[in-house]
């Protein structure tokens, strides 16, 4: 993993990040971000060569940030400094950001479980209305720590026993095991069939997330099922664009190309659908969410920030299963017609309200876990950040995101 030729762009254009993201000192290096985190929480660092990943066990073993290395080392994760500094508190901060809903610590990949809304949703109390005032992240997925089981130079395993209850009152006793590992180029090729040009720098980390039915009752569709849900928060810039390749084809056969009704229809100025690939603006200035169904997904999503010169690829592989939980905030006719991949762009949730970040997210979801007592379900994901010459980034974008850098840069 060599030092990227365009490292100067990553540091010199930190001001481009600050335009859209005011909650993190965006000019900080990876080392400075880790030092900041260590003042407020435990950090487990994993490394392969110069590539490094910082994991916070107390934040459900989430990956907080990562770097390809270099001097200074660019930090890819979005961190919400004020919330990290305050820690686990109730009420609102000086800007009216209500932490009774969620502690937005940030972080590149956090472990959640779905669904969010609907009659089987985990983020609404039984019988509560499906509105923002009633939405609350379960504490075991928000503020309660995971236990560190073992660590090595490049890998760490964490666990947590948790109990969740859905909107209809069904209880789930779950044993979670989560392993984070930084991959060598050979491992990235063998495990994920991702091979990158020699003249780029990259950091690649894989998470292996396993949930076990630790209760006495089988999990059955009629009472609700759960899924593994991984969400990554990234720094928005004025030129950040989310890219999701999809399986093209007739909607009568494959269903809707993209679900964009989570928080209201998204305009053509922010969402463009091409031939087998879509582009979604990720500037952190307009709240919106999209989803790709299991029949449409290729198991891959990504982003490119032209003003920073960084390409990101997130891959979870082909869907394993037919039932995917539906997270829409409503009584659902089809609770298992949910999405496999989602993307979110932050913005004000209502006129006059501040954004949660701002940030943007890339998300993957497993199939619904229909488990008997003692059975285990696994969901794996890899995140790859790549910097280097545009020609090589273009090659990676063509291969793994089915588009070109030029198409991304001119999408909006």
VEXDREN-2710 file (C-alpha; in Angstrom, 1 decimal):
% VEXDREN-2710
k/r/px/py/pz
1/UNK/0.0/0.0/0.0
2/UNK/1.9/3.0/-1.3
3/UNK/1.5/6.6/-0.4
4/UNK/-1.2/8.1/-2.7
5/UNK/0.1/10.5/-5.3
6/UNK/-2.8/12.9/-4.7
7/UNK/-2.5/12.9/-0.9
8/UNK/-2.0/16.7/-1.1
9/UNK/-5.5/17.0/-2.5
10/UNK/-7.0/15.2/0.4
11/UNK/-5.4/17.5/3.0
12/UNK/-5.4/20.7/1.0
13/UNK/-9.1/20.5/0.2
14/UNK/-10.3/20.0/3.8
15/UNK/-12.1/23.3/3.4
16/UNK/-14.4/21.7/0.8
17/UNK/-15.6/19.3/3.6
18/UNK/-16.1/22.2/6.0
19/UNK/-18.5/23.8/3.6
20/UNK/-21.1/21.1/4.2
21/UNK/-20.0/19.6/7.5
22/UNK/-19.6/21.9/10.5
23/UNK/-19.7/19.4/13.3
24/UNK/-16.2/17.9/12.9
25/UNK/-12.8/19.5/12.7
26/UNK/-12.5/18.2/9.1
27/UNK/-8.9/19.3/8.8
28/UNK/-7.8/16.8/11.5
29/UNK/-5.6/13.9/10.4
30/UNK/-6.4/10.3/11.3
31/UNK/-4.0/10.4/14.2
32/UNK/-5.7/13.6/15.5
33/UNK/-9.1/12.0/15.2
34/UNK/-8.0/9.0/17.1
35/UNK/-6.4/11.2/19.8
36/UNK/-9.7/13.1/20.1
37/UNK/-11.7/9.9/20.4
38/UNK/-9.4/8.5/23.1
39/UNK/-10.2/11.5/25.3
40/UNK/-13.8/10.4/25.4
41/UNK/-14.0/6.6/24.8
42/UNK/-11.9/3.5/24.4
43/UNK/-10.4/2.9/20.9
44/UNK/-9.1/-0.3/19.4
45/UNK/-6.8/0.3/16.5
46/UNK/-6.2/-2.3/13.8
47/UNK/-3.5/-2.0/11.1
48/UNK/-2.1/-3.6/7.9
49/UNK/0.9/-1.6/6.9
50/UNK/0.0/2.1/6.9
51/UNK/-3.7/1.3/6.5
52/UNK/-5.5/1.6/9.8
53/UNK/-9.0/1.4/11.3
54/UNK/-10.3/2.8/14.7
55/UNK/-13.1/0.9/16.4
56/UNK/-15.0/2.1/19.5
57/UNK/-16.3/-0.9/21.7
58/UNK/-18.5/1.4/23.8
59/UNK/-20.3/2.5/20.6
60/UNK/-21.4/-1.0/19.7
61/UNK/-18.0/-1.8/18.2
62/UNK/-18.5/0.6/15.4
63/UNK/-15.8/1.6/13.0
64/UNK/-15.3/5.3/13.7
65/UNK/-12.7/6.2/11.1
66/UNK/-10.0/4.8/8.9
67/UNK/-7.0/5.8/6.8
68/UNK/-4.9/4.7/3.9
69/UNK/-1.9/6.1/5.7
70/UNK/0.5/8.7/4.3
71/UNK/1.7/11.9/6.0
72/UNK/-0.4/13.4/7.2
73/UNK/-2.9/10.5/7.2
74/UNK/-6.3/11.5/5.9
75/UNK/-9.3/10.4/8.1
76/UNK/-12.3/9.0/6.2
77/UNK/-14.9/8.8/9.0
78/UNK/-17.4/11.4/9.9
79/UNK/-17.3/12.2/13.6
80/UNK/-19.8/14.3/15.5
81/UNK/-17.6/16.1/18.0
82/UNK/-20.2/17.7/20.2
83/UNK/-22.1/14.5/20.9
84/UNK/-18.8/12.5/21.4
85/UNK/-17.7/15.3/23.9
86/UNK/-21.0/15.3/25.8
87/UNK/-21.2/11.5/25.9
88/UNK/-24.4/9.8/26.9
89/UNK/-26.8/12.5/28.0
90/UNK/-30.5/13.1/27.9
91/UNK/-32.2/16.1/26.5
92/UNK/-31.1/18.7/23.9
93/UNK/-27.9/20.5/23.3
94/UNK/-27.7/24.3/22.8
95/UNK/-28.8/24.0/19.2
96/UNK/-31.9/22.0/20.0
97/UNK/-30.6/18.6/18.8
98/UNK/-32.7/16.1/20.7
99/UNK/-30.6/13.1/22.0
100/UNK/-33.6/11.2/23.3
101/UNK/-34.0/9.9/19.7
102/UNK/-30.4/8.9/19.0
103/UNK/-26.9/9.7/20.0
104/UNK/-25.3/10.6/16.6
105/UNK/-21.7/9.8/17.4
106/UNK/-20.9/9.3/13.8
107/UNK/-18.6/6.5/12.5
108/UNK/-18.0/4.7/9.2
109/UNK/-19.9/1.6/10.1
110/UNK/-22.3/0.9/13.0
111/UNK/-24.1/-2.2/13.9
112/UNK/-27.9/-1.9/14.0
113/UNK/-30.8/-4.3/13.5
114/UNK/-33.9/-3.9/11.4
115/UNK/-36.6/-3.2/10.7
116/UNK/-36.9/0.5/11.7
117/UNK/-40.6/1.2/11.3
118/UNK/-43.9/-0.7/10.5
119/UNK/-45.8/-3.2/12.6
120/UNK/-42.6/-5.1/13.2
121/UNK/-40.3/-2.1/13.7
122/UNK/-37.8/-2.0/16.5
123/UNK/-37.5/1.8/16.8
124/UNK/-41.1/2.6/17.9
125/UNK/-42.6/1.6/21.2
126/UNK/-45.6/-0.8/20.9
127/UNK/-48.6/1.1/19.6
128/UNK/-46.7/4.4/19.1
129/UNK/-47.4/6.6/16.0
130/UNK/-44.9/6.4/13.2
131/UNK/-43.6/10.0/13.5
132/UNK/-40.2/11.6/14.3
133/UNK/-41.4/12.5/17.9
134/UNK/-42.0/8.8/18.6
135/UNK/-38.9/7.4/16.9
136/UNK/-36.1/6.2/19.2
137/UNK/-33.0/4.1/18.7
138/UNK/-33.0/1.2/21.2
139/UNK/-30.3/1.9/23.9
140/UNK/-28.6/-1.5/23.2
141/UNK/-28.0/-0.2/19.6
142/UNK/-27.2/3.4/20.6
143/UNK/-25.5/3.9/24.0
144/UNK/-24.7/0.5/25.5
145/UNK/-21.2/-1.0/25.0
146/UNK/-20.1/-4.2/23.4
147/UNK/-17.6/-6.5/25.2
148/UNK/-14.1/-6.9/23.6
149/UNK/-13.5/-10.7/23.3
150/UNK/-10.1/-10.8/21.6
151/UNK/-7.8/-8.5/19.5
152/UNK/-4.7/-8.9/17.3
153/UNK/-2.8/-6.4/15.2
154/UNK/-5.4/-6.5/12.3
155/UNK/-8.5/-8.1/13.8
156/UNK/-10.8/-7.7/16.8
157/UNK/-14.0/-9.6/18.0
158/UNK/-16.7/-8.1/20.1
159/UNK/-20.0/-9.5/21.6
160/UNK/-23.2/-8.4/23.3
161/UNK/-26.3/-10.1/24.6
162/UNK/-29.3/-7.9/23.9
163/UNK/-33.1/-7.9/24.1
164/UNK/-35.3/-6.0/21.5
165/UNK/-39.0/-5.6/21.3
166/UNK/-40.9/-4.7/18.1
167/UNK/-44.0/-2.5/17.7
168/UNK/-46.4/-5.4/18.0
169/UNK/-44.7/-6.5/21.3
170/UNK/-42.7/-9.5/20.1
171/UNK/-39.4/-9.9/22.1
172/UNK/-36.1/-11.0/20.6
173/UNK/-33.3/-12.3/22.8
174/UNK/-30.2/-12.0/20.6
175/UNK/-26.5/-12.9/21.0
176/UNK/-24.4/-10.7/18.8
177/UNK/-20.8/-11.5/17.7
178/UNK/-19.0/-8.8/15.6
179/UNK/-15.5/-9.1/14.1
180/UNK/-13.7/-6.3/12.4
181/UNK/-10.6/-7.1/10.4
182/UNK/-8.3/-5.0/8.1
183/UNK/-7.6/-6.9/4.9
184/UNK/-4.3/-7.3/3.0
185/UNK/-4.4/-6.9/-0.8
186/UNK/-4.4/-10.7/-1.0
187/UNK/-7.3/-11.2/1.4
188/UNK/-9.3/-8.5/-0.4
189/UNK/-8.8/-10.4/-3.6
190/UNK/-9.5/-13.9/-2.2
191/UNK/-12.4/-13.0/0.0
192/UNK/-14.1/-10.3/-2.2
193/UNK/-12.6/-10.6/-5.6
194/UNK/-11.6/-7.0/-5.5
195/UNK/-8.2/-6.2/-7.1
196/UNK/-6.9/-2.6/-7.3
197/UNK/-4.3/-1.0/-9.5
198/UNK/-0.8/-0.9/-8.0
199/UNK/-0.5/2.9/-8.0
200/UNK/-3.4/3.5/-5.6
201/UNK/-3.5/3.6/-1.8
202/UNK/-6.4/1.9/0.0
203/UNK/-7.7/0.8/3.3
204/UNK/-10.1/-2.2/3.3
205/UNK/-11.9/-3.6/6.3
206/UNK/-14.4/-6.4/6.6
207/UNK/-16.9/-6.9/9.3
208/UNK/-18.4/-10.3/10.1
209/UNK/-21.7/-9.9/12.0
210/UNK/-23.5/-12.9/13.5
211/UNK/-26.7/-12.9/15.4
212/UNK/-28.0/-16.0/17.4
213/UNK/-31.5/-16.6/18.6
214/UNK/-30.7/-16.8/22.4
215/UNK/-34.3/-17.1/23.5
216/UNK/-36.6/-20.1/23.8
217/UNK/-39.0/-19.2/21.0
218/UNK/-38.4/-19.5/17.3
219/UNK/-38.5/-16.3/15.2
220/UNK/-41.3/-16.5/12.8
221/UNK/-42.6/-14.1/10.1
222/UNK/-46.1/-13.7/11.5
223/UNK/-44.7/-12.2/14.7
224/UNK/-41.9/-10.3/13.1
225/UNK/-38.3/-11.0/12.1
226/UNK/-35.1/-9.0/12.5
227/UNK/-32.1/-8.4/10.2
228/UNK/-28.5/-7.2/10.5
229/UNK/-28.3/-3.6/9.3
230/UNK/-25.0/-1.9/8.8
231/UNK/-24.8/1.9/8.3
232/UNK/-21.8/4.0/7.4
233/UNK/-21.6/7.8/8.0
234/UNK/-19.4/9.8/5.7
235/UNK/-18.3/13.4/5.3
236/UNK/-20.4/15.3/2.8
237/UNK/-18.8/17.7/0.3
238/UNK/-20.4/19.9/-2.3
239/UNK/-19.2/17.3/-4.9
240/UNK/-19.9/14.1/-3.1
241/UNK/-22.1/11.7/-5.1
242/UNK/-23.4/8.3/-4.1
243/UNK/-23.3/5.6/-6.8
244/UNK/-25.3/2.4/-6.8
245/UNK/-25.2/-0.1/-9.6
246/UNK/-28.4/-2.2/-10.1
247/UNK/-29.8/-5.0/-12.2
248/UNK/-31.6/-3.3/-15.1
249/UNK/-34.8/-4.8/-16.5
250/UNK/-38.6/-4.4/-16.8
251/UNK/-40.4/-3.2/-13.6
252/UNK/-43.1/-5.8/-14.2
253/UNK/-40.5/-8.5/-13.7
254/UNK/-38.0/-6.9/-11.2
255/UNK/-40.2/-4.3/-9.5
256/UNK/-39.5/-0.7/-8.9
257/UNK/-36.0/0.4/-9.9
258/UNK/-35.4/2.5/-6.8
259/UNK/-37.5/3.2/-3.7
260/UNK/-37.3/6.9/-3.0
261/UNK/-40.4/7.6/-0.8
262/UNK/-38.9/7.1/2.7
263/UNK/-38.9/10.8/3.5
264/UNK/-40.7/12.2/0.4
265/UNK/-40.1/12.0/-3.3
266/UNK/-36.6/13.0/-4.4
267/UNK/-36.2/15.5/-7.2
268/UNK/-34.3/14.9/-10.5
269/UNK/-31.8/17.5/-9.3
270/UNK/-30.7/15.1/-6.6
271/UNK/-31.4/11.6/-8.0
272/UNK/-30.6/10.4/-11.5
273/UNK/-31.3/6.9/-12.7
274/UNK/-29.2/5.7/-15.6
275/UNK/-28.8/2.4/-17.4
276/UNK/-27.9/0.1/-14.6
277/UNK/-26.6/2.7/-12.3
278/UNK/-28.0/5.6/-10.2
279/UNK/-26.5/8.8/-8.9
280/UNK/-27.7/10.4/-5.6
281/UNK/-26.4/13.7/-4.4
282/UNK/-24.6/13.4/-1.1
283/UNK/-23.9/17.0/0.0
284/UNK/-25.7/16.8/3.4
285/UNK/-28.0/19.6/2.5
286/UNK/-31.4/17.9/1.8
287/UNK/-32.8/15.0/3.7
288/UNK/-33.7/12.0/1.6
289/UNK/-33.3/8.2/1.5
290/UNK/-33.4/5.6/-1.3
291/UNK/-33.4/1.8/-1.4
292/UNK/-32.6/-1.0/-3.8
293/UNK/-34.6/-4.2/-3.6
294/UNK/-33.0/-7.7/-3.3
295/UNK/-34.1/-8.4/-6.9
296/UNK/-32.3/-5.3/-8.2
297/UNK/-29.2/-5.2/-6.1
298/UNK/-25.7/-6.2/-7.2
299/UNK/-24.6/-6.2/-3.6
300/UNK/-22.5/-3.1/-4.1
301/UNK/-22.7/0.7/-3.5
302/UNK/-20.2/3.5/-3.3
303/UNK/-19.4/7.1/-3.5
304/UNK/-17.0/9.6/-5.0
305/UNK/-16.0/13.0/-3.8
306/UNK/-14.3/14.8/-6.7
307/UNK/-13.2/17.7/-4.6
308/UNK/-11.4/15.3/-2.3
309/UNK/-10.2/12.7/-4.8
310/UNK/-11.5/9.7/-2.8
311/UNK/-13.5/6.7/-4.1
312/UNK/-15.4/4.4/-1.7
313/UNK/-16.8/0.9/-2.5
314/UNK/-19.0/-1.0/-0.1
315/UNK/-19.8/-4.6/-0.9
316/UNK/-22.0/-7.2/0.9
317/UNK/-22.4/-9.8/-1.9
318/UNK/-25.6/-11.2/-3.4
319/UNK/-28.7/-11.4/-1.2
320/UNK/-29.0/-14.7/0.8
321/UNK/-32.7/-15.2/1.3
322/UNK/-36.1/-14.0/0.0
323/UNK/-37.5/-12.1/3.0
324/UNK/-36.2/-8.5/3.6
325/UNK/-37.6/-6.5/6.4
326/UNK/-39.5/-3.3/5.5
327/UNK/-38.4/-0.2/7.4
328/UNK/-41.0/2.3/6.2
329/UNK/-42.7/4.3/8.9
330/UNK/-46.2/3.1/8.4
331/UNK/-48.6/0.1/8.8
332/UNK/-47.3/-2.1/6.0
333/UNK/-49.2/-4.3/3.6
334/UNK/-45.9/-6.1/2.7
335/UNK/-43.6/-6.2/5.8
336/UNK/-41.1/-8.4/4.0
337/UNK/-40.7/-6.4/0.8
338/UNK/-37.9/-4.3/2.1
339/UNK/-34.6/-3.1/0.6
340/UNK/-31.1/-4.8/0.5
341/UNK/-29.1/-1.6/0.0
342/UNK/-30.0/2.0/1.1
343/UNK/-28.4/5.4/1.0
344/UNK/-29.2/8.5/3.0
345/UNK/-28.4/12.2/2.5
346/UNK/-28.9/14.2/5.7
347/UNK/-30.7/17.5/5.9
348/UNK/-33.2/19.3/8.1
349/UNK/-36.0/16.8/9.2
350/UNK/-38.5/19.7/9.2
351/UNK/-38.5/23.4/8.4
352/UNK/-36.5/25.2/11.1
353/UNK/-35.0/22.0/12.5
354/UNK/-31.3/21.4/12.4
355/UNK/-29.9/18.3/10.5
356/UNK/-28.7/15.3/12.6
357/UNK/-25.2/15.8/11.1
358/UNK/-24.9/16.7/8.3
359/UNK/-23.5/13.5/6.8
360/UNK/-24.4/10.9/4.2
361/UNK/-24.8/7.2/4.6
362/UNK/-24.3/3.9/2.7
363/UNK/-26.3/1.0/4.2
364/UNK/-26.6/-2.7/3.7
365/UNK/-29.2/-5.1/5.2
366/UNK/-29.2/-8.8/5.5
367/UNK/-32.2/-11.0/4.7
368/UNK/-34.6/-11.5/7.6
369/UNK/-33.4/-14.0/10.1
370/UNK/-35.9/-16.8/10.6
371/UNK/-34.1/-18.7/13.4
372/UNK/-34.9/-21.5/15.8
373/UNK/-33.4/-21.2/19.3
374/UNK/-29.7/-21.6/19.1
375/UNK/-29.5/-21.0/15.4
376/UNK/-27.1/-18.3/14.0
377/UNK/-27.3/-16.0/11.0
378/UNK/-24.3/-14.1/9.4
379/UNK/-24.0/-10.9/7.4
380/UNK/-20.6/-9.8/6.0
381/UNK/-19.5/-6.5/4.5
382/UNK/-16.3/-4.9/3.2
383/UNK/-15.6/-1.2/2.9
384/UNK/-12.8/0.0/0.7
385/UNK/-11.5/3.6/0.5
386/UNK/-9.2/4.3/-2.5
387/UNK/-7.0/7.3/-3.4
388/UNK/-4.6/7.8/-6.2
389/UNK/-4.4/8.9/-9.9
390/UNK/-7.7/9.6/-11.5
391/UNK/-7.0/7.1/-14.2
392/UNK/-6.7/4.3/-11.6
393/UNK/-9.7/5.5/-9.7
394/UNK/-11.7/5.5/-12.9
395/UNK/-10.6/1.9/-13.5
396/UNK/-11.9/0.9/-10.1
397/UNK/-15.2/2.8/-10.6
398/UNK/-15.8/1.0/-13.9
399/UNK/-15.1/-2.4/-12.5
400/UNK/-17.0/-2.2/-9.2
401/UNK/-19.5/0.6/-9.6
402/UNK/-20.3/0.1/-13.3
403/UNK/-19.7/3.7/-14.2
404/UNK/-16.9/6.2/-14.9
405/UNK/-15.5/9.1/-12.9
406/UNK/-16.6/11.4/-15.6
407/UNK/-20.2/10.2/-15.4
408/UNK/-20.1/10.7/-11.6
409/UNK/-18.7/14.2/-11.8
410/UNK/-21.2/15.3/-14.4
411/UNK/-24.3/13.7/-13.0
412/UNK/-25.4/16.9/-11.3
END
